């Protein structure tokens, strides 16, 4: 087995507590407002569909930072052997309530213990941006080790270069976390350094209140 990262940064403990506080509001917004509903976002949906088709025959899929399980359930509906995990116990309680047909557990990027070559796919679907920048090379290396040849890591995250401190979210709930924005050209070298080949980038340009985002897929070739 591989091992979890050497330390769980102190600020991620507050991130966990913050997501516990917003979890019920987040789940309510999913149900009542369609928050994160991939069916309403055609470009993101197409990226997930393509990812699912490519990794389905390679091995199980793990959705890290699954929140209330929306994307995990979407992929399971399409026949993938997928499970979800999240650092927030309250998010996982909501995921199990909303999607009892799926498998979920409490876990996080810094605590995962993954067997080498055990997965066909890994999702970092809006779940990497709270990690300190210095941890991403280690996280990507562990993803590469856990993927089988041909397996893929798909990332969706906020685009930019700045770090934004958040003090409230999802209906005005008090939180404390940093949103680390990335650009594809600064993230790609970290993936290459970990042994993954960037394969696809989809840029979602700023529009309205959105500052922009991107999807990146990276593959383990051998």
URCORPE-V724357 format. One record per helix or strand of 3 or more residues. SS is the DSSP state (h for helix, s for strand). FROM is the first residue (numbers start at 1). LEN is the number of residues. If there is no record, write none. Layout:
# URCORPE-V724357
ss->SS from->FROM len->LEN
ss->SS from->FROM len->LEN
This chain:
# URCORPE-V724357
ss->h from->10 len->24
ss->h from->38 len->3
ss->h from->42 len->14
ss->s from->61 len->4
ss->h from->70 len->8
ss->s from->82 len->5
ss->h from->89 len->10
ss->s from->103 len->4
ss->s from->119 len->7
ss->h from->133 len->14
ss->s from->147 len->13
ss->s from->163 len->7
ss->s from->173 len->8
ss->h from->184 len->10
ss->s from->197 len->8
ss->s from->213 len->7
